[in-house]
């Protein structure tokens, strides 16, 4: 696990400029705002990472006055939250976006991961008929919704599509995400619905 301490946003940006093409990940040490040790603020660290095509993931406590935030290169398939789309727009407006960061934004706009996935009418109709399923589905993260919607959309037959939609609503009512095979108790049911 590689860690890096930057005393300023400029120092963090310099690390990204030098290492973003070759490093696989880094844990950036962030000191709390009331700490005597200077460091970039949380949002500043994320904004700079976006400029270089990197994204934050795990955030964990380091000690009483600092934490660590894991950064790694963004994949071309990862979806963009509204907050990160806003941050990226701000970095572009300020002239801080790099060609690498802009290329990932352009790719996301071209492949549909930039925008929030649209819920098809047939799924929306069933979700609207089941309040708990609708509420739970709306709370799922965008990446989970995209997995579910891609799974539904990839069905070759109408019957398969309807089965997948039904399974999605059934599981959402129990606050479980369909097409997430990492949930061992659901593997057989999800496989059958395919």
CORCOR-V975881 format. One record per helix or strand. SS is the DSSP state (~ for helix, > for strand). FROM is the first residue (numbers start at 1). TO is the last residue. If there is no record, write none. Layout:
SS/FROM/TO
SS/FROM/TO
This chain:
>/3/5
~/9/19
>/25/31
~/42/51
>/54/63
>/66/73
~/82/93
~/99/111
~/121/128
~/131/139
~/142/153
~/158/173
~/184/193
